[in-house]
């Protein structure tokens, strides 16, 4: 009890002290203009309806990964929350009962009794699980992972994570290595299901027309990666003049910056260029895809994909959406957050920054990819359905 009170008071004080800085950030950074007021002073952020199945994700990637899970839950029971704007925009496509997750101490006033709380991957918020459980929810941590690199950081705070795991009824992890690390931190009731992304690979939302020539997709790119990919494309373009490329930055706030880079290159080399939001085709030499939700459709028409997030220390991104089409895939070496996914795909070409230009220049030497792993989430889905079918209970708030 003392720890709960101490944690609540500490996080409340942290919120109070941070409010002026958060207000300033929300005014000067557009990507936080909606999320900060919603999360830290509950502006336009009413509580979710009670007695439903509440799924919480962090950002866009996790929001995309739950598409298969969401289909298994009756719409009238579906409740969703996210932290980032891109995550919120994506979950809002699933249900109107979608919210930004308030900062922890605000959950005391905001969280309503639910049947189940399902939290994705590494969103280990102590008060989120505590309040949900005390108000009657069964609590699940799903698709949980803990990389070898991050594990020592978690271990230093074992005293905290042990208390968090005490509030979680079921934990479904991606691998046996993850299970061992979670057990060491005090977690119980652990099941290894594999990565649910293998069970819920995003499918086409529409068919796009493939442009003539070799078509390259620079996917989910980050700072400094676009210049590396475009340098390799320049080499390919000199060999194969009919080649074309689409660049898809990971974060929308970088669209304008990448646009300036690609516009300059188009003028320098005399290449045609346009933004996808202005014309939705790939007939130009270069296209900046400045919209969300099109990447899987672009993979289906790509000759090969340069997957971002691993040429810088980001940790890589999900290669499954491209691999389901047998795409040739090039990745950098820093894919430490995607080891399970990459290990389940055969044929991904791993190169250094220095080797990327040559790899792009000779696409005929790249192997096609095949998916060799799978995930089994049937047991988890059965438990969720069983709980979901229970009649509404009169749950009173318990003291915390």
ABEGO torsion letter per residue (X at the ends): XAAAAAAAAAAAAAAAAAAAAAAAAAAABAAAAAAAAAAAAGBGBBBBBBGBBBBBBABAAAAAAAAAAAAABBAAABBBBBABAAAAAAAAAABABBBBBBBAAAAAAABBBBABBBBBEABBBAAAAAAAAAAGBBBBBBGBBBBAAAAAAAAAAAAAAAAAAAABABBBBABAAAAAAAAAAGBBGBBBAEBAAAABBBBBABBBBBBBEBBBBBBGBBBGAAAAAAAAAAAAAAABAABBBBBBBABAAAAAAAAAAAAAAAAAAGBBBBBAAABBBAABABBBBABBGAAAAAAAABABBBBBGAABBAGEBBAAAAAAAGBBBBBBABAAAAAAAAAABBGBBBBBAAAAAAAAABAAABBBBBBABBBBAAAAAAAAAAAAABBBBBBBBBBX
